[in-house]
Amino acid sequence: RSSAASDVYKRQAKNKKDDFIGKRSLSRAIALEENREVLVGFEAIGTEMLPIGGIIMKKGHVTAPAPMDGRITSSCFSPTLNRPIALGLLKGGNDRMGEVVKIYDMDGVIEAKIVGTCFYDQEGVRVHG
């Protein structure tokens, strides 16, 4: 599977007249698939860390093993937010904001809420005053 810039950032309409690096790749059939894995954020439900490499279960499954909708790629505890947060690739992730998913690894199943990739100061007030 491959990733494109539009998988990392929300898809934005580009001016079709302007050239930019990666423009051609965005028109390939694989980049236009509706259910592509995109980078999204996750907030843990509870205090347990989200496991790096954890499998995001397909909707409707509650126990492992289960078909996967994606995976956790990085995870940490945010002292600012006082909770575990993570990033991961999730099928159709941009359309699933706010949904609670189940993530499993060898230690069990954890729930997390799908959020944007910016966890703090989404409006940029701290940066821009």
C-alpha positions as a LaTeX table, in Angstrom:
\begin{tabular}{lrrr}
\hline
Residue & $x$ (\AA) & $y$ (\AA) & $z$ (\AA) \\
\hline
Arg1 & 0.00 & 0.00 & 0.00 \\
Ser2 & 1.23 & 3.49 & $-0.71$ \\
Ser3 & 0.59 & 6.84 & 0.96 \\
Ala4 & 0.12 & 10.21 & $-0.69$ \\
Ala5 & 0.16 & 13.76 & 0.67 \\
Ser6 & $-3.64$ & 13.76 & 0.67 \\
Asp7 & $-3.56$ & 10.80 & 3.10 \\
Val8 & $-1.63$ & 12.88 & 5.63 \\
Tyr9 & $-3.51$ & 16.15 & 5.23 \\
Lys10 & $-7.23$ & 16.50 & 4.68 \\
Arg11 & $-8.01$ & 16.50 & 1.00 \\
Gln12 & $-8.17$ & 20.05 & $-0.25$ \\
Ala13 & $-9.29$ & 21.25 & $-3.64$ \\
Lys14 & $-6.25$ & 22.28 & $-5.60$ \\
Asn15 & $-6.32$ & 24.75 & $-8.45$ \\
Lys16 & $-6.11$ & 22.41 & $-11.42$ \\
Lys17 & $-4.24$ & 25.05 & $-13.45$ \\
Asp18 & $-1.36$ & 25.33 & $-10.98$ \\
Asp19 & 1.44 & 22.79 & $-10.94$ \\
Phe20 & 2.81 & 21.42 & $-7.70$ \\
Ile21 & 4.97 & 18.51 & $-6.67$ \\
Gly22 & 2.81 & 15.40 & $-6.37$ \\
Lys23 & $-0.04$ & 16.69 & $-8.56$ \\
Arg24 & 0.14 & 13.73 & $-10.94$ \\
Ser25 & 0.08 & 11.17 & $-8.11$ \\
Leu26 & $-3.18$ & 12.63 & $-6.76$ \\
Ser27 & $-4.98$ & 11.72 & $-9.99$ \\
Arg28 & $-3.93$ & 8.05 & $-9.94$ \\
Ala29 & $-6.74$ & 5.54 & $-9.37$ \\
Ile30 & $-5.24$ & 4.33 & $-6.09$ \\
Ala31 & $-5.16$ & 7.90 & $-4.71$ \\
Leu32 & $-8.83$ & 8.41 & $-5.56$ \\
Glu33 & $-10.12$ & 5.38 & $-3.64$ \\
Glu34 & $-12.81$ & 6.42 & $-1.17$ \\
Asn35 & $-11.75$ & 4.10 & 1.63 \\
Arg36 & $-8.01$ & 4.86 & 1.69 \\
Glu37 & $-6.04$ & 4.77 & 4.91 \\
Val38 & $-5.44$ & 8.35 & 6.08 \\
Leu39 & $-3.51$ & 9.75 & 9.01 \\
Val40 & $-5.75$ & 10.64 & 11.96 \\
Gly41 & $-5.36$ & 11.24 & 15.68 \\
Phe42 & $-6.63$ & 9.10 & 18.53 \\
Glu43 & $-7.45$ & 10.04 & 22.13 \\
Ala44 & $-7.49$ & 7.12 & 24.54 \\
Ile45 & $-10.72$ & 6.41 & 26.38 \\
Gly46 & $-9.24$ & 5.99 & 29.84 \\
Thr47 & $-5.62$ & 6.21 & 30.98 \\
Glu48 & $-4.05$ & 3.23 & 29.20 \\
Met49 & $-1.46$ & 3.94 & 26.49 \\
Leu50 & $-2.48$ & 3.14 & 22.92 \\
Pro51 & $-0.15$ & 0.42 & 21.63 \\
Ile52 & 2.20 & 1.26 & 18.75 \\
Gly53 & 1.35 & $-1.26$ & 16.05 \\
Gly54 & $-2.07$ & $-1.85$ & 17.60 \\
Ile55 & $-4.72$ & $-3.05$ & 15.14 \\
Ile56 & $-7.83$ & $-0.90$ & 14.73 \\
Met57 & $-10.71$ & $-3.36$ & 14.46 \\
Lys58 & $-13.25$ & $-3.14$ & 11.68 \\
Lys59 & $-16.60$ & $-1.72$ & 12.82 \\
Gly60 & $-18.85$ & $-4.23$ & 14.57 \\
His61 & $-16.05$ & $-6.42$ & 15.93 \\
Val62 & $-15.47$ & $-6.45$ & 19.68 \\
Thr63 & $-12.92$ & $-9.21$ & 20.24 \\
Ala64 & $-9.58$ & $-10.07$ & 18.67 \\
Pro65 & $-8.58$ & $-11.37$ & 16.28 \\
Ala66 & $-10.68$ & $-9.25$ & 13.94 \\
Pro67 & $-10.41$ & $-7.72$ & 10.46 \\
Met68 & $-8.51$ & $-4.46$ & 10.54 \\
Asp69 & $-9.44$ & $-0.92$ & 9.51 \\
Gly70 & $-5.98$ & 0.47 & 10.29 \\
Arg71 & $-3.16$ & 0.63 & 12.81 \\
Ile72 & $-1.55$ & 2.88 & 15.40 \\
Thr73 & 1.76 & 4.26 & 14.09 \\
Ser74 & 2.91 & 6.38 & 17.05 \\
Ser75 & 1.75 & 6.89 & 20.60 \\
Cys76 & 2.68 & 8.91 & 23.68 \\
Phe77 & 1.36 & 10.40 & 26.90 \\
Ser78 & 0.62 & 14.12 & 26.56 \\
Pro79 & 1.43 & 15.98 & 29.80 \\
Thr80 & $-0.36$ & 19.04 & 28.40 \\
Leu81 & $-3.59$ & 17.13 & 27.73 \\
Asn82 & $-2.99$ & 14.75 & 30.66 \\
Arg83 & $-3.94$ & 11.69 & 28.60 \\
Pro84 & $-2.56$ & 9.20 & 26.07 \\
Ile85 & $-2.74$ & 10.27 & 22.42 \\
Ala86 & $-1.70$ & 8.59 & 19.19 \\
Leu87 & $-1.49$ & 8.88 & 15.41 \\
Gly88 & $-2.45$ & 6.12 & 13.03 \\
Leu89 & $-3.60$ & 5.18 & 9.56 \\
Leu90 & $-7.33$ & 4.47 & 9.33 \\
Lys91 & $-9.54$ & 3.54 & 6.37 \\
Gly92 & $-11.88$ & 6.44 & 5.61 \\
Gly93 & $-10.51$ & 8.26 & 8.65 \\
Asn94 & $-11.47$ & 11.80 & 7.60 \\
Asp95 & $-15.16$ & 10.77 & 7.53 \\
Arg96 & $-15.01$ & 9.05 & 10.92 \\
Met97 & $-14.05$ & 11.92 & 13.27 \\
Gly98 & $-15.57$ & 11.50 & 16.72 \\
Glu99 & $-16.17$ & 7.77 & 16.30 \\
Val100 & $-14.94$ & 5.43 & 19.04 \\
Val101 & $-12.91$ & 2.47 & 17.79 \\
Lys102 & $-11.45$ & $-0.64$ & 19.40 \\
Ile103 & $-7.71$ & $-1.25$ & 19.15 \\
Tyr104 & $-6.09$ & $-4.56$ & 20.01 \\
Asp105 & $-2.64$ & $-6.00$ & 20.52 \\
Met106 & $-1.24$ & $-8.90$ & 22.58 \\
Asp107 & $-2.25$ & $-7.17$ & 25.83 \\
Gly108 & $-5.94$ & $-6.83$ & 25.00 \\
Val109 & $-8.45$ & $-4.32$ & 23.61 \\
Ile110 & $-8.49$ & $-0.56$ & 24.24 \\
Glu111 & $-11.01$ & 2.05 & 23.06 \\
Ala112 & $-10.05$ & 5.37 & 21.50 \\
Lys113 & $-11.84$ & 8.32 & 19.93 \\
Ile114 & $-10.88$ & 9.38 & 16.39 \\
Val115 & $-9.77$ & 13.04 & 16.32 \\
Gly116 & $-7.74$ & 15.33 & 14.08 \\
Thr117 & $-3.96$ & 15.17 & 13.99 \\
Cys118 & $-3.60$ & 18.49 & 15.86 \\
Phe119 & $-4.29$ & 17.74 & 19.51 \\
Tyr120 & $-3.62$ & 21.15 & 21.05 \\
Asp121 & $-4.38$ & 24.72 & 19.94 \\
Gln122 & $-6.21$ & 23.73 & 16.74 \\
Glu123 & $-7.04$ & 27.39 & 16.01 \\
Gly124 & $-3.39$ & 28.46 & 16.28 \\
Val125 & $-4.07$ & 31.09 & 18.96 \\
Arg126 & $-0.86$ & 30.30 & 20.88 \\
Val127 & 1.24 & 30.49 & 17.71 \\
His128 & $-0.37$ & 33.54 & 16.11 \\
Gly129 & $-1.37$ & 35.45 & 19.26 \\
\hline
\end{tabular}
